[in-house]
Amino acid sequence: MTLRPYQQAAVDAAVEWMRKSLAPACIEAATGAGKSHIIAEIARQIHHQTSKRVLCLAPSAELVVQNHGKYLASGHRASMFSASAGAKELRYSVVFGSPLTVKNRISAFKRAGNDGYALVVIDEAHGITPTVQGIVAEMRQGNPNLRVLGLTATPYRLGSGWIFREDAEGRINGEDTARDPYFAKCVYKVGARELIDQGFLTKPVIGEINATGYDTAGLALNSRGQFDAAQVDRAYHGHGRKTAAIVADVVSQAADRQGVMFFAATVQHAKEVLASLPPQLSAIVTAETPKGERDSLIRRFKSRDLKYIVNVSVLTTGFDAAHVDLIAILRKTESVGLLQQIIGRGLRIDPGSNKVDCLILDYTTNLEEHCPDGDLFAPVVKAGKGPGEGGSIPACCPTCGYDNAFTASPQYLTFQYDKAGYALDLDGQQVMSEWGPIPVHLGRRCMGLVQSGRRGEYERCDYRWTSKECQHCLEPNDIAARYCNSCRGEIVDPNDKLKADFKAFKKDPTQWQTDQVISMTCQSGISAKGNATMKVGWVTPYRQFTTWFMLNAKHQRGIAQFEAWSNATDLGAIHPKTVTYRKDPATNFFEIRAYNREPDHAPE
């Protein structure tokens, strides 16, 4: 088995890390990158180097069978230990298993010595569970030097952010983007855009929606990170005409497409979608579908006997049908990871077919919420609040005495505060700014009610912790107010508009911008056509992005781009002070116009 250059680089990086560290590490490889081949080669090398066993865990029977098959294809033997996959045997030293089956026979995996395990590989590592962590902890009783390696296309989790502390380029994720990550480091990353550029993946194209989408504004995540069932019912069920119009739009746009996947919200919703599809070309697959029937339907879809397949949360991870060239998203996704997995179903290359791209049709608000930059491969990843963060701060109103409870300000979590909720210094004195004392909470105005007037009407207390003064009548106003609540005079500082315009400009990557370069990383590579490439990662105060240069370009533009970069960086030895760049709205790739110009400055 000959690995692609980036697959071999991923294997080398993982093995090198495991030589020097016991800490769990992971590899980020885009959907379609061939993680099964990477897993197979790492398992083979570690077994060969240590003579010990290797356990490869995957969350579903389909992935266990797929990874096991790729290892067998390399010419080596391996065992499979998964009840749902129909096999439980440990004859060979490399074992592919599912977590629950392994957990139920954990004593067989705690062996010491040469019959013990050197490595646990975790596929789809973004979904690491307490069960998997428990398996690793138990196995370490047999081998305290057990290594752990995860692989995933989406290395982030809803609410906790990135699953690793240090990324492949050495940047550290703070608690705001990675809460208690299991993996110490991402040792290698290969993204979808890089694989598309090298010809290993199909490019996605965001299509125009010609039907009214679903109203999902009322959907909110509950404490379990899921949408409330009643809200889901209201958003998707009983909208027969709307669903029929959406399906008709998809079918119309699929006229020249080969394989179409619908992602529905619930089983009932999926049935409503199926009702509007041509019956002889369509099928539905859900968790309720019997395994034998599901396998048969998937085979028919892969053989193109079926053109349309509607599913509910069962074909998002590990499903491989290379001919899929249209993804219709009819549900709102709870997490950016799920959205990336859904889109990834259509990015595989289909050799021998006329597939040139994959059309993405989103009939909710997933793309604008999870990818506000318009880049499918640059999602926003944040961690939720940890225990005690963003909690309630008591703030007694100095005017009316009402006991308010406001959200804590992240900037002042470590400060002591007085009864009114103002920050205190080490001497117990209020911390002052040019606008007065600083509150440790995000409250603006007191919520208390006070009696006023001859009839004793109740009105809201007018005490404000944070306010701005009207320059006309000196009345305190909310900091977001544009007109004074007393004299109605305009109180917006003209400079604020300039600052807002500048902020909006810097948030739009399709505008030509000149930023200070904080760091620049370089990585040599080989494209699918065998051409030498240089991948350059840029970090500026406003964003991170990647550009690629052809070292032996034949066309004038490519030659000029490489020469300009080479001259400005001394062939990558130093980074320029600034870079002038934009994202081409037609291709979504970043391009560079110049180096070392004066950077854009925010208005004073």
C-alpha positions as CSV (number, residue, x, y, z in Angstrom):
1,M,0.0,0.0,0.0
2,T,1.5,3.3,-1.1
3,L,0.4,6.3,0.9
4,R,-0.2,9.7,-0.5
5,P,2.4,12.3,0.6
6,Y,0.2,13.9,3.3
7,Q,-0.8,10.5,4.6
8,Q,2.8,9.5,5.0
9,A,3.5,12.8,6.7
10,A,0.7,12.3,9.2
11,V,2.0,8.8,10.0
12,D,5.6,10.1,10.5
13,A,4.4,13.0,12.7
14,A,2.4,10.6,14.9
15,V,5.1,8.0,15.3
16,E,7.7,10.7,16.1
17,W,5.4,12.2,18.8
18,M,4.8,8.7,20.4
19,R,8.6,8.1,20.5
20,K,9.0,11.1,22.8
21,S,5.7,11.5,24.7
22,L,3.1,9.6,26.6
23,A,0.6,12.4,26.2
24,P,-2.4,11.6,24.0
25,A,-2.1,13.2,20.6
26,C,-4.4,13.5,17.5
27,I,-4.4,14.0,13.8
28,E,-6.8,16.3,12.0
29,A,-7.6,14.9,8.5
30,A,-10.5,16.2,6.4
31,T,-13.3,13.9,5.5
32,G,-12.1,11.9,2.4
33,A,-8.4,12.2,3.4
34,G,-8.2,8.5,3.9
35,K,-8.0,8.2,7.7
36,S,-8.4,4.4,7.4
37,H,-5.1,4.2,5.5
38,I,-3.4,6.4,8.0
39,I,-4.7,4.2,10.9
40,A,-3.6,1.0,9.1
41,E,0.0,2.2,8.6
42,I,0.4,3.6,12.1
43,A,-1.0,0.3,13.6
44,R,1.4,-1.7,11.4
45,Q,4.5,0.4,12.3
46,I,3.8,0.5,16.0
47,H,3.2,-3.3,16.1
48,H,6.4,-3.9,14.1
49,Q,8.5,-1.6,16.2
50,T,7.3,-2.8,19.7
51,S,6.1,-6.3,19.0
52,K,3.1,-5.4,21.1
53,R,-0.6,-5.3,20.3
54,V,-2.6,-2.3,18.9
55,L,-6.3,-1.6,19.5
56,C,-8.2,0.6,17.0
57,L,-11.5,1.8,18.3
58,A,-14.3,3.2,16.1
59,P,-17.8,4.3,17.3
60,S,-19.8,2.3,14.8
61,A,-19.8,-1.2,13.3
62,E,-19.5,0.3,9.8
63,L,-16.3,2.1,10.7
64,V,-14.9,-0.9,12.4
65,V,-15.5,-3.0,9.3
66,Q,-14.1,-0.3,7.0
67,N,-10.9,0.3,9.0
68,H,-10.4,-3.5,9.4
69,G,-10.8,-3.9,5.6
70,K,-8.2,-1.2,4.8
71,Y,-5.7,-2.9,7.1
72,L,-6.3,-6.3,5.4
73,A,-5.8,-4.6,2.1
74,S,-2.3,-3.6,3.2
75,G,-1.4,-7.3,3.1
76,H,-1.5,-7.9,6.9
77,R,-3.8,-9.8,9.1
78,A,-6.0,-8.2,11.9
79,S,-8.7,-9.2,14.3
80,M,-12.1,-7.7,14.7
81,F,-13.8,-7.4,18.2
82,S,-17.2,-5.9,17.7
83,A,-20.5,-7.6,18.5
84,S,-22.4,-5.3,16.2
85,A,-20.0,-6.1,13.3
86,G,-20.5,-9.8,14.0
87,A,-17.0,-10.8,15.2
88,K,-15.3,-11.2,18.5
89,E,-11.8,-12.7,18.2
90,L,-8.3,-11.6,19.3
91,R,-6.1,-14.0,17.3
92,Y,-4.0,-11.3,15.6
93,S,-2.0,-8.5,17.2
94,V,-3.8,-5.6,15.6
95,V,-7.5,-5.5,16.8
96,F,-10.3,-3.3,15.4
97,G,-13.1,-3.0,17.9
98,S,-16.1,-1.1,19.1
99,P,-16.0,0.5,22.6
100,L,-18.9,-1.3,24.3
101,T,-17.7,-4.8,23.1
102,V,-14.2,-4.0,24.3
103,K,-15.5,-2.6,27.6
104,N,-17.4,-5.8,28.3
105,R,-14.2,-7.8,28.0
106,I,-11.8,-5.3,29.3
107,S,-9.7,-7.9,31.2
108,A,-8.6,-9.2,27.8
109,F,-7.1,-5.8,27.0
110,K,-5.2,-5.3,30.2
111,R,-2.5,-7.8,29.6
112,A,1.1,-6.9,30.4
113,G,4.4,-7.7,28.6
114,N,4.7,-8.6,25.0
115,D,1.1,-9.7,24.9
116,G,0.0,-6.3,26.1
117,Y,-1.0,-3.3,24.1
118,A,1.3,-0.5,23.0
119,L,-1.3,1.8,21.4
120,V,-5.0,2.7,21.3
121,V,-6.1,4.5,18.2
122,I,-9.4,6.3,18.5
123,D,-11.2,7.0,15.2
124,E,-13.7,9.9,15.1
125,A,-11.9,11.3,18.2
126,H,-14.1,14.4,18.4
127,G,-16.7,12.0,19.9
128,I,-14.5,10.5,22.6
129,T,-16.8,9.3,25.4
130,P,-16.3,8.4,29.1
131,T,-16.5,4.8,27.9
132,V,-13.4,5.2,25.7
133,Q,-11.6,7.2,28.3
134,G,-12.4,4.4,30.8
135,I,-11.0,1.8,28.4
136,V,-7.7,3.7,28.1
137,A,-7.5,4.1,31.9
138,E,-8.1,0.3,32.5
139,M,-5.5,-0.6,29.8
140,R,-2.9,1.6,31.4
141,Q,-3.0,-0.8,34.4
142,G,-1.4,-3.4,32.1
143,N,0.9,-0.9,30.4
144,P,1.6,2.4,32.1
145,N,3.4,3.5,28.8
146,L,0.3,3.0,26.7
147,R,0.1,5.6,23.9
148,V,-3.2,7.1,22.7
149,L,-3.8,8.6,19.2
150,G,-7.0,10.1,17.9
151,L,-8.0,10.9,14.3
152,T,-10.9,13.1,13.2
153,A,-12.0,15.5,10.5
154,T,-13.7,17.8,13.0
155,P,-11.5,18.2,16.2
156,Y,-14.0,20.2,18.2
157,R,-17.0,19.5,20.5
158,L,-20.1,21.5,21.1
159,G,-19.6,23.5,24.3
160,S,-16.0,22.6,25.0
161,G,-14.3,23.7,21.8
162,W,-11.1,22.2,20.4
163,I,-10.2,18.7,21.6
164,F,-6.5,19.5,21.8
165,R,-4.5,22.1,23.7
166,E,-1.7,22.8,21.2
167,D,-2.3,22.8,17.5
168,A,-0.1,21.5,14.7
169,E,1.6,24.8,14.3
170,G,2.4,25.2,18.0
171,R,-0.3,27.7,19.0
172,I,-1.9,27.1,22.3
173,N,-5.7,27.0,22.7
174,G,-6.9,28.9,25.7
175,E,-9.9,28.0,27.9
176,D,-12.1,30.2,25.8
177,T,-11.6,27.9,22.8
178,A,-10.6,24.5,24.4
179,R,-12.1,23.5,27.7
180,D,-10.2,20.5,29.4
181,P,-9.2,19.0,26.1
182,Y,-8.3,15.3,26.2
183,F,-5.5,15.5,23.7
184,A,-2.3,17.4,24.4
185,K,-1.4,18.2,20.8
186,C,-2.6,17.9,17.2
187,V,0.5,16.6,15.6
188,Y,-0.6,16.9,12.0
189,K,-3.3,18.7,10.1
190,V,-4.4,18.3,6.5
191,G,-7.5,20.4,5.7
192,A,-10.2,20.0,3.0
193,R,-9.1,23.1,1.1
194,E,-5.5,21.8,0.8
195,L,-6.8,18.4,-0.5
196,I,-9.1,20.2,-3.0
197,D,-6.1,22.3,-4.2
198,Q,-4.0,19.1,-4.6
199,G,-6.8,17.3,-6.5
200,F,-7.6,14.7,-3.7
201,L,-11.1,16.0,-2.9
202,T,-14.0,17.5,-4.8
203,K,-14.7,21.2,-4.2
204,P,-18.1,22.1,-2.5
205,V,-20.3,24.8,-4.1
206,I,-22.9,26.6,-2.1
207,G,-26.0,26.7,-4.2
208,E,-28.8,29.2,-4.5
209,I,-32.0,28.4,-2.6
210,N,-35.1,28.8,-4.7
211,A,-37.6,27.8,-2.0
212,T,-38.6,29.3,1.4
213,G,-36.5,27.6,4.1
214,Y,-37.6,26.5,7.5
215,D,-38.0,29.0,10.3
216,T,-35.6,27.7,12.9
217,A,-35.3,30.9,14.9
218,G,-37.1,29.4,17.9
219,L,-34.7,26.4,18.2
220,A,-32.5,26.7,21.3
221,L,-30.1,24.2,22.8
222,N,-31.1,22.6,26.1
223,S,-28.7,21.7,28.9
224,R,-27.8,18.5,27.0
225,G,-26.7,20.5,24.0
226,Q,-29.7,19.3,21.9
227,F,-32.7,21.0,20.4
228,D,-36.0,20.6,22.4
229,A,-38.3,18.0,20.8
230,A,-41.4,20.2,20.9
231,Q,-39.5,23.1,19.2
232,V,-38.3,20.7,16.5
233,D,-41.8,19.5,15.9
234,R,-43.0,23.0,15.4
235,A,-40.2,23.9,13.1
236,Y,-40.4,21.0,10.7
237,H,-43.6,19.0,11.1
238,G,-46.8,19.7,9.3
239,H,-45.3,22.1,6.8
240,G,-46.3,19.9,3.8
241,R,-46.4,22.6,1.2
242,K,-43.1,24.1,2.3
243,T,-41.4,20.7,2.4
244,A,-42.8,19.8,-1.0
245,A,-41.5,23.1,-2.4
246,I,-38.0,22.5,-0.9
247,V,-37.9,18.9,-2.3
248,A,-39.0,20.2,-5.7
249,D,-36.2,22.7,-5.7
250,V,-33.6,20.0,-4.8
251,V,-34.9,17.7,-7.5
252,S,-34.8,20.5,-10.0
253,Q,-31.2,21.3,-9.2
254,A,-30.3,17.6,-9.2
255,A,-31.3,17.1,-12.8
256,D,-27.6,16.6,-13.8
257,R,-26.5,15.1,-10.5
258,Q,-25.7,11.5,-9.7
259,G,-26.3,11.0,-6.0
260,V,-28.4,13.2,-3.6
261,M,-28.4,13.0,0.2
262,F,-31.1,14.7,2.2
263,F,-30.5,15.4,5.9
264,A,-33.8,15.6,7.8
265,A,-34.5,16.6,11.4
266,T,-36.8,13.7,12.6
267,V,-38.2,10.4,11.3
268,Q,-41.6,12.1,10.7
269,H,-39.8,14.9,8.8
270,A,-37.9,12.4,6.7
271,K,-41.2,10.7,5.7
272,E,-42.6,14.0,4.6
273,V,-39.5,14.6,2.5
274,L,-39.7,11.1,1.0
275,A,-43.4,11.6,0.1
276,S,-42.4,14.3,-2.4
277,L,-39.6,12.3,-4.1
278,P,-40.0,9.9,-7.1
279,P,-40.6,6.6,-5.3
280,Q,-38.7,4.4,-7.7
281,L,-35.5,6.4,-7.2
282,S,-35.7,7.2,-3.5
283,A,-35.4,5.6,0.0
284,I,-35.3,6.6,3.6
285,V,-32.8,5.4,6.2
286,T,-33.2,6.0,9.9
287,A,-32.2,4.5,13.2
288,E,-35.4,2.6,13.1
289,T,-34.6,0.9,9.8
290,P,-33.6,-2.8,10.3
291,K,-29.9,-3.4,9.7
292,G,-30.5,-5.8,6.8
293,E,-32.8,-3.5,5.1
294,R,-30.5,-0.5,5.7
295,D,-27.5,-2.3,4.2
296,S,-29.6,-3.3,1.2
297,L,-30.8,0.3,0.6
298,I,-27.2,1.7,1.0
299,R,-25.9,-0.9,-1.5
300,R,-28.6,0.2,-4.0
301,F,-27.7,3.9,-3.5
302,K,-24.0,3.2,-4.0
303,S,-24.8,1.2,-7.2
304,R,-26.9,4.2,-8.4
305,D,-30.1,2.1,-8.5
306,L,-31.4,4.9,-6.1
307,K,-30.6,8.5,-6.7
308,Y,-32.1,10.1,-3.6
309,I,-31.6,8.9,0.0
310,V,-33.2,10.6,3.0
311,N,-31.6,10.0,6.4
312,V,-31.9,11.1,10.0
313,S,-28.6,11.2,11.9
314,V,-27.3,7.8,10.6
315,L,-25.2,8.6,7.6
316,T,-23.2,11.5,8.9
317,T,-20.0,9.8,10.1
318,G,-18.0,7.1,8.2
319,F,-20.5,6.8,5.3
320,D,-18.6,6.6,2.1
321,A,-20.5,7.0,-1.3
322,A,-18.1,8.7,-3.6
323,H,-20.7,9.6,-6.3
324,V,-22.6,11.9,-3.9
325,D,-22.6,15.3,-5.6
326,L,-25.5,17.1,-3.9
327,I,-26.1,17.6,-0.2
328,A,-29.5,19.0,0.9
329,I,-29.5,20.1,4.5
330,L,-33.1,20.4,5.7
331,R,-32.3,20.5,9.4
332,K,-30.5,22.8,11.8
333,T,-27.3,21.3,13.2
334,E,-26.5,21.6,16.9
335,S,-22.8,21.9,16.3
336,V,-20.3,23.0,13.7
337,G,-18.8,19.5,13.8
338,L,-22.0,17.9,12.6
339,L,-22.3,20.4,9.8
340,Q,-18.7,19.6,8.7
341,Q,-19.4,15.9,8.8
342,I,-22.6,16.4,6.7
343,I,-20.8,18.4,4.0
344,G,-17.9,15.9,4.0
345,R,-20.3,13.2,2.6
346,G,-20.0,14.8,-0.8
347,L,-16.3,15.7,-1.0
348,R,-14.8,12.4,-2.1
349,I,-13.4,12.0,-5.6
350,D,-15.3,9.6,-7.8
351,P,-12.8,8.2,-10.4
352,G,-14.2,7.5,-13.8
353,S,-17.3,9.7,-13.3
354,N,-18.1,13.2,-14.4
355,K,-18.3,14.5,-10.9
356,V,-16.6,17.9,-10.8
357,D,-18.1,19.4,-7.6
358,C,-20.6,18.9,-4.8
359,L,-23.6,21.2,-4.5
360,I,-24.5,22.3,-1.0
361,L,-28.1,23.4,-0.4
362,D,-28.9,24.7,3.1
363,Y,-32.6,25.3,3.8
364,T,-32.0,26.5,7.4
365,T,-29.3,28.9,8.8
366,N,-26.4,26.5,9.4
367,L,-23.9,28.1,7.1
368,E,-24.5,31.7,8.2
369,E,-24.4,30.7,11.9
370,H,-21.5,28.2,11.9
371,C,-19.4,29.7,9.0
372,P,-20.2,33.5,9.2
373,D,-17.1,34.2,7.1
374,G,-18.6,32.3,4.2
375,D,-15.8,29.7,4.3
376,L,-17.0,26.1,4.8
377,F,-13.6,25.1,6.1
378,A,-13.1,27.9,8.6
379,P,-15.9,27.4,11.2
380,V,-16.2,29.4,14.4
381,V,-15.0,27.3,17.4
382,K,-15.6,28.4,20.9
383,A,-15.8,26.8,24.3
384,G,-18.8,27.2,26.6
385,K,-18.6,28.7,30.1
386,G,-17.0,26.5,32.7
387,P,-18.2,26.1,36.3
388,G,-18.5,29.4,38.0
389,E,-17.8,31.4,34.8
390,G,-20.5,33.7,33.5
391,G,-22.5,33.0,36.6
392,S,-24.6,35.3,38.7
393,I,-23.1,38.3,40.4
394,P,-25.2,40.0,43.2
395,A,-25.4,43.7,42.8
396,C,-27.4,45.8,45.3
397,C,-28.7,49.0,43.8
398,P,-27.2,52.0,45.7
399,T,-30.4,54.0,44.9
400,C,-33.3,51.8,45.7
401,G,-31.7,48.8,47.5
402,Y,-33.0,46.2,45.0
403,D,-30.8,43.0,44.9
404,N,-30.0,42.5,41.3
405,A,-28.3,39.4,39.8
406,F,-26.3,40.0,36.7
407,T,-24.1,37.9,34.5
408,A,-20.4,38.0,35.5
409,S,-18.0,39.9,33.2
410,P,-15.3,37.6,31.9
411,Q,-12.7,40.4,32.2
412,Y,-13.1,40.7,36.0
413,L,-13.7,37.1,37.2
414,T,-10.7,37.3,39.5
415,F,-11.6,40.6,41.1
416,Q,-13.2,41.0,44.5
417,Y,-16.3,43.3,44.5
418,D,-18.4,45.3,46.8
419,K,-22.1,45.1,47.7
420,A,-23.1,47.1,44.6
421,G,-21.0,44.8,42.3
422,Y,-18.1,47.2,41.6
423,A,-14.5,45.9,41.3
424,L,-12.2,46.4,44.3
425,D,-8.4,46.7,44.3
426,L,-6.1,45.1,46.9
427,D,-6.8,47.9,49.3
428,G,-10.5,47.4,49.1
429,Q,-11.0,50.6,47.1
430,Q,-13.2,50.7,43.9
431,V,-11.3,50.3,40.7
432,M,-11.9,53.5,38.7
433,S,-11.9,54.3,35.0
434,E,-12.4,57.6,33.3
435,W,-16.1,56.9,33.3
436,G,-16.3,56.0,37.0
437,P,-16.1,52.8,39.0
438,I,-15.9,49.5,37.1
439,P,-18.6,46.8,37.6
440,V,-17.6,43.2,37.6
441,H,-20.9,42.2,35.9
442,L,-22.5,42.9,32.6
443,G,-25.6,44.7,34.1
444,R,-26.4,48.2,32.9
445,R,-29.5,49.4,34.7
446,C,-31.2,48.4,37.9
447,M,-34.1,46.0,37.5
448,G,-35.9,47.2,40.7
449,L,-39.2,49.0,40.7
450,V,-39.8,52.2,42.7
451,Q,-42.9,54.1,43.6
452,S,-43.2,57.6,42.1
453,G,-45.9,60.3,41.6
454,R,-48.8,61.1,43.7
455,R,-50.5,57.8,43.0
456,G,-47.5,55.8,43.8
457,E,-47.0,54.2,40.3
458,Y,-44.2,51.7,40.0
459,E,-41.5,52.6,37.6
460,R,-38.2,51.0,36.9
461,C,-35.3,52.4,38.9
462,D,-33.1,54.7,36.8
463,Y,-29.8,53.8,38.4
464,R,-27.2,52.7,35.9
465,W,-23.9,50.9,36.5
466,T,-22.8,51.6,32.9
467,S,-23.9,54.6,31.0
468,K,-22.9,57.5,28.7
469,E,-23.8,61.1,29.4
470,C,-25.8,63.1,26.9
471,Q,-23.7,66.1,25.8
472,H,-26.8,68.2,25.5
473,C,-28.6,67.8,28.9
474,L,-26.1,65.6,30.9
475,E,-28.7,62.9,31.4
476,P,-27.2,59.4,31.8
477,N,-28.2,57.0,29.0
478,D,-27.7,53.4,28.1
479,I,-24.3,52.9,26.5
480,A,-26.0,51.6,23.3
481,A,-28.5,54.6,23.0
482,R,-28.2,56.8,20.0
483,Y,-30.7,59.4,21.1
484,C,-31.0,60.8,24.7
485,N,-34.1,59.4,26.5
486,S,-34.6,62.9,28.0
487,C,-34.0,65.5,25.4
488,R,-33.9,63.2,22.3
489,G,-30.7,64.8,21.1
490,E,-28.3,62.6,19.2
491,I,-25.5,61.3,21.5
492,V,-23.6,59.0,19.1
493,D,-19.9,60.1,18.8
494,P,-19.1,60.6,15.1
495,N,-15.9,58.7,15.7
496,D,-18.0,55.6,16.7
497,K,-19.3,55.3,13.2
498,L,-15.8,55.5,11.8
499,K,-14.7,52.8,14.2
500,A,-17.8,50.6,13.3
501,D,-17.1,51.0,9.6
502,F,-13.4,50.0,10.2
503,K,-14.5,47.0,12.2
504,A,-16.9,45.9,9.5
505,F,-14.2,46.3,6.9
506,K,-11.8,44.1,8.8
507,K,-14.4,41.4,9.3
508,D,-14.9,41.2,5.5
509,P,-12.0,39.1,4.1
510,T,-13.0,39.7,0.5
511,Q,-11.8,43.3,0.9
512,W,-8.2,44.0,0.2
513,Q,-6.5,44.4,3.6
514,T,-3.0,45.1,5.0
515,D,-2.3,43.4,8.3
516,Q,0.6,43.0,10.6
517,V,2.1,39.5,10.3
518,I,2.2,37.9,13.8
519,S,3.6,34.6,12.5
520,M,4.2,32.7,9.3
521,T,4.7,28.9,9.0
522,C,6.0,27.0,5.9
523,Q,5.4,23.4,4.8
524,S,6.7,21.8,1.7
525,G,4.4,19.3,-0.2
526,I,3.6,17.6,-3.4
527,S,0.4,18.2,-5.3
528,A,-1.7,15.4,-6.9
529,K,0.1,16.0,-10.2
530,G,3.5,15.6,-8.6
531,N,4.4,19.3,-8.5
532,A,6.4,20.8,-5.6
533,T,4.3,23.2,-3.5
534,M,4.9,25.5,-0.5
535,K,2.0,25.8,2.0
536,V,2.3,29.0,4.0
537,G,0.2,29.7,7.0
538,W,-0.4,33.3,8.1
539,V,-1.5,34.7,11.4
540,T,-2.6,38.3,11.7
541,P,-4.4,40.2,14.5
542,Y,-7.6,39.7,12.5
543,R,-7.6,36.1,11.1
544,Q,-5.6,33.0,10.2
545,F,-5.4,31.8,6.6
546,T,-3.3,29.7,4.3
547,T,-1.9,30.3,0.8
548,W,-0.1,27.9,-1.5
549,F,2.7,28.6,-4.0
550,M,4.0,26.5,-6.9
551,L,7.7,26.2,-6.7
552,N,8.1,25.4,-10.3
553,A,5.2,27.2,-11.8
554,K,5.0,27.4,-15.6
555,H,2.6,30.4,-15.9
556,Q,3.6,34.0,-15.3
557,R,1.2,34.7,-12.4
558,G,2.4,31.6,-10.4
559,I,6.1,32.6,-11.1
560,A,5.5,36.2,-10.0
561,Q,3.6,35.1,-6.8
562,F,6.4,32.7,-5.7
563,E,9.1,35.3,-6.5
564,A,7.4,38.0,-4.5
565,W,7.0,35.8,-1.5
566,S,10.5,34.4,-1.8
567,N,12.0,38.0,-1.9
568,A,9.9,39.2,1.0
569,T,10.7,36.3,3.3
570,D,14.1,35.2,2.2
571,L,12.6,32.0,1.0
572,G,10.7,31.5,4.2
573,A,13.6,32.4,6.6
574,I,11.8,35.5,8.0
575,H,8.3,36.7,7.9
576,P,7.4,40.1,6.4
577,K,6.2,42.9,8.6
578,T,2.8,43.1,6.9
579,V,0.9,41.2,4.2
580,T,-1.7,42.7,1.8
581,Y,-4.3,40.0,1.0
582,R,-8.0,39.2,0.4
583,K,-10.2,36.1,-0.1
584,D,-11.3,35.8,-3.7
585,P,-15.1,35.6,-3.5
586,A,-15.3,33.5,-6.6
587,T,-12.9,30.7,-5.4
588,N,-12.8,31.3,-1.6
589,F,-9.0,31.0,-1.8
590,F,-6.8,33.7,-0.3
591,E,-4.5,35.7,-2.6
592,I,-1.7,38.1,-1.8
593,R,-1.0,41.4,-3.5
594,A,2.0,42.8,-1.7
595,Y,4.2,42.6,1.4
596,N,5.6,45.2,3.9
597,R,3.1,48.0,3.2
598,E,1.8,50.3,5.9
599,P,-0.9,48.3,7.9
600,D,-4.5,49.4,8.1
601,H,-5.0,51.6,11.2
602,A,-8.2,51.8,13.3
603,P,-9.6,55.4,13.8
604,E,-8.3,57.0,17.0
